[in-house]
């Protein structure tokens, strides 16, 4: 790893998702919770208006089981 920084090998996993049309109005400072996946923010450097890209900033536990 360069400069002592280790990269997460899962950091480039891509998932396609379908969302409400209103998400097209997302701004860089907005945060979204995508059900059972975590919290995401808009990637304003890589995405385009036709191909929005969101980066996960906090994951949710996948072991959650409702009582």
N, C-alpha and C positions, 0 to 999 in steps of 0.2 A: 504494500500500500504506500502510496506516495505521501510524504510528509507525515507519516504516522496515522493517517486517516484510513479507516477500513470502510469499504463500501458494503452496503447491505446487498447480498446477491439477489434478493427479491425486489430491489428498488425499481427495476424496469419491467415489472409484470404489467401487462396491459389487459384491461377488461372492457368490453363494450357494454354500454348500458343505455337504457331508454329512460327519458325523464320528461317532466312536464315542459311544454313549450316555453314557459316563462323563464326557464333557466338560461335561455339565450341572452337575457338581460343581466347576467351575473357580472359583478365587478370584482376586481382583484382583492378587495378587502372583505368580500363576502365569504362566509363559511357555510358549508352544507353538511348535513348528516345523511349519508346514503345508508338505507336500512341494512342493518347487520354487517356493515363493512367498516364504518368509521366516519370520521369527519374529514372533509376535503376542502381545498381552496382552489380557485381558478389558476391555472398556469398561463399567465399572460405572455410569456416569452415563446412558448412552443405551440400553443393553440391558435386557431383562427376562428372567425365567426361561424364558419361552416363545420368546423371540427374542434369543438371545445375539449380541452384537456384539463382534468382535475388531478391534483396531487393529494394523496392521503397524508394528513398531518397527525391524526390520532386514530389508532385502530381500536376496534371493540373486541371484547372477548368473544371468541367463537364457541366457548363451552357453555354459554348461557342456556339454561333450560327453565322455561316457565313452570311455576308450581301449580 
